[in-house]
Amino acid sequence: MKILFNILFFLAFILPSYTYTYLFIIVGAILFSFFNFKSFNFSHQKFIFLAVFFIALSSNILSNNLIFLSDIDLIKNFLLLIIVMLLGNYNTYSLNSSIILTIIGLLIFSQLTFVFDLTFFKNIIDNFYPVEDRFLVWTHRSIDSIQDLIDINIRAGGIFRNPNQYSKYLNLLFIVYLNKHPKFNRAQITLILIILVSILLTGSRTGFFVFFFILTLKLKYEKYNILPFLVLIPTVFALDLYFNFRSLDLFFDESLANRIPVIDYIFFDSSSLGLLLGNFYGEESISSKLSTSFMFDSDLLSLLYSFGIAGIFILCYIFYRLTIYSGLKYVFPIFLYAITGGVFFDIRFLLVLYLVLSFYKPKSENLI
């Protein structure tokens, strides 16, 4: 089973994002859970989320919004429910170091393939990994010299195409690697620097912040002298004066501005009951309802609209307890992606996170 766990983890990162890929990962995760259960715990937290879920669904039906409910929103919500219900006690499995390093190596190579315009490998990636036109500006900019790093705003997302997604998966691998190798050595410091450069090349501000948050927790938890590592901060910002990395742009003006109309929609479109217990449907259904493209661009906003204040509170509490009692250290920062991107409604990522948290060296049998 340990081999199967490592294979499933590897494929969940590397497989291209097609419908059959999601089906494989979903079915694989559910089957793995089924055959590795120690005990099932239907906790109070699960019951409350289940109640909020079906109240939100019933409210959607009664308000005649069912006609706008998209298949994608329906599937995402039920998969989120299934994952929450599956949280429990499992046989534990450790991830193999070579698997972790192989995935990191493949992801970074795929990123550099686009940065340095390695045509042969780019063609291979283009043939196997789907690309949307709106991501082309991020993934297909390449450089011919170091000078181009100054002149061109590189946002390289590798096989994920989306640089924010890339940084999220890379930071999760960083967390898993640090758990496997608690003691610093030259090889680990070298890998940390490589990952840092890769995160900078994504242009993801959230990714950069999460990376340093993880590293800070690592240093504090292991009681290392933090001073030698603090030199990284002025060094990186000094490089930024020359290269102007987007990841170090601390002004979120356009990002925040894009979310203001979304926040307005949430509060003005929802009833008091909707704000408390949710409206069930999400951005795909809203796009259908408004006949225009609509994006929350934040998991927390999406959760607030779908399951209300009660739903978002209980869901965060469930994963907080899971984080505390799992054996995976330094994992809390990964949930910060819910502010500017997706964690709970990014089903592929949530499944990978669920596998790691539930199956990887728990501190307690009562995870939630």
Secondary structure, 3 states (H helix, E strand, C coil): CHHHHHHHHHHHHHCCCCHHHHHHHHHHHHHHHHHHEEECCCCHHHHHHHHHHHHHHHHHHHCCHHHHCCHHHHHHHHHHHHHHHHCCEECCCCCCHHHHHHHHHHHHHHHHHHHCCCHHHHHHHHHHCCCCHHHHHHHCCCCCCCHHHHHCCCCCCHHHCCHHHHHHHHHHHHHHHHHHCCCCCHHHHHHHHHHHHHHHHHCCHHHHHHHHHHHHHHHHHCCCCCHHHHCHHHHHHHHHHHHCCHHHCCCCHHHHHHHHHHHHHHHHHCCHHHHHHCCCCCHHHHHHHHCCCCCCCCHHHHHHHHHHHHHHHHHHHHHHHHHHHCCCCCCHHHHHHHHHCCCCCCHHHHHHHHHHHHHCCCCCCCCC
